[in-house]
Amino acid sequence: MTYFRENVEKAKGYEPGFQPPASSIEYRVSSIVKLNTNENPYPPSPQVTNVLAQITAERLRRYPDPMGYEFRQAAGEVHGVPPEYIMCCNGGDELLSMAFRAFCDEGRPVAYPVPSYSLFPVLAKLQNCQAIEVPFDSEFNLPAKLASTDAALTIVCNPNAPSGTFIRVEELASLADELSGVLLIDEAYVDFAEANCLPLVKNFDNVIILRSMSKGYSLAGLRFGYAIASPDLIAGLMKLKDSYNVDAIAIALAAAAIKDQKHFKENVEKVKAERTRFTVELKKLGFEVPDSSANFVLAKCTNCNAPEVYEKLVQRNIYIRYFAHSCLEDKLRISVGNPEQNDKLLSALKEILKD
Ligand SMILES: Cc1ncc(COP(=O)(O)O)c(C=O)c1O
């Protein structure tokens, strides 16, 4: 006996990466090295701290601006589009959930390449829509078959998670042109890449871009993401959002963060420099590591057993991510931390590989 719809009852739900149970203060002083959920190792803009310090309880008494205009305006200026092209979301994940509800049902499938973000199949189950999973090749090139699925919604994560690989903007423009349905380009990690698909929203009325404030802007705890798309698509998606889907504090802090492009760019450059060093060091240990355009790398074990290495790292209080997916069984996804965190991980790996 269950009260739930059949597909909800059968769904497993999304499994987030491990979050240590300690409070944030204990957590910072603890010896845990947390490289499992692609958080930014550097703090957000000092402007975020300033705005946070000025928020009074009075601000909380009133409902927030339902559209988050302050953020839409600021993001529009950064991206060179009017605010009507932007919709605020409670994390990029909320946009994904809205897109499934907006475009998919029993007769309207979703399509995406695999392996990719493990939330996509979970949302498909919950929405009771068919998920057309088109395998990537071993180099994570865009699968040609994706253009001919007839899906109502096609999602491409670029840079892809968990591979970190990047598909050229021109290829995604051709895909948008060929599809009869909507193309959602999940750019949660694009801040760490050399290009992005922003220009596509001006040329295609079927393209939605997902952006997140969790990675490049160091605000994973705030829960703030946004959509960029043609005003018609944004207006349609707005119908699905909760009346006040982003809170007053989140709007103010996300706006402060996106306005401080200098801090953002400096942070991103630090992560990219560390990504280069970290990749070289992992290769010296015998891992195969494709070039990453994200703030994580996917390291393939050539001389070790990935789940065993994962477990041995957990025993040392070091958390990375292992996915028991058929083509990821020999791989470990590791967020790029600060030099100290990365060095701790590298030393632990050296020890483990000697065992
Ligand atoms: C590929 C991908 N897309 C979207 C998101 C959503 O990010 P958030 O909800 O934190 O903005 C994540 C989070 O890890 C992700 O990995």
The ligand as a Tripos MOL2 file, in Angstrom:
@<TRIPOS>MOLECULE
LIG
   16    16     1     0     0
SMALL
NO_CHARGES

@<TRIPOS>ATOM
      1 C1         25.8950   19.2490  -14.2100 C.3       1 LIG1
      2 C2         25.2190   20.0390  -13.1680 C.ar      1 LIG1
      3 N1         24.1860   20.7910  -13.5110 N.ar      1 LIG1
      4 C3         23.5250   21.5380  -12.6230 C.ar      1 LIG1
      5 C4         23.9040   21.5300  -11.2970 C.ar      1 LIG1
      6 C5         23.0950   22.3510  -10.3550 C.3       1 LIG1
      7 O1         23.8120   23.1820   -9.5570 O.3       1 LIG1
      8 P1         23.1180   24.1050   -8.4860 P.3       1 LIG1
      9 O2         21.7420   23.5710   -8.2310 O.co2     1 LIG1
     10 O3         23.9850   24.0220   -7.2830 O.co2     1 LIG1
     11 O4         23.0760   25.4830   -9.1040 O.co2     1 LIG1
     12 C6         24.9690   20.7300  -10.8830 C.ar      1 LIG1
     13 C7         25.3820   20.6670   -9.4760 C.2       1 LIG1
     14 O5         26.3050   20.0440   -9.0570 O.2       1 LIG1
     15 C8         25.6490   19.9710  -11.8440 C.ar      1 LIG1
     16 O6         26.6790   19.1740  -11.5120 O.3       1 LIG1
@<TRIPOS>BOND
     1     1     2 1
     2     2     3 ar
     3     2    15 ar
     4     3     4 ar
     5     4     5 ar
     6     5     6 1
     7     5    12 ar
     8     6     7 1
     9     7     8 1
    10     8     9 2
    11     8    10 1
    12     8    11 1
    13    12    13 1
    14    12    15 ar
    15    13    14 2
    16    15    16 1
@<TRIPOS>SUBSTRUCTURE
     1 LIG1         1 GROUP 0 **** ****
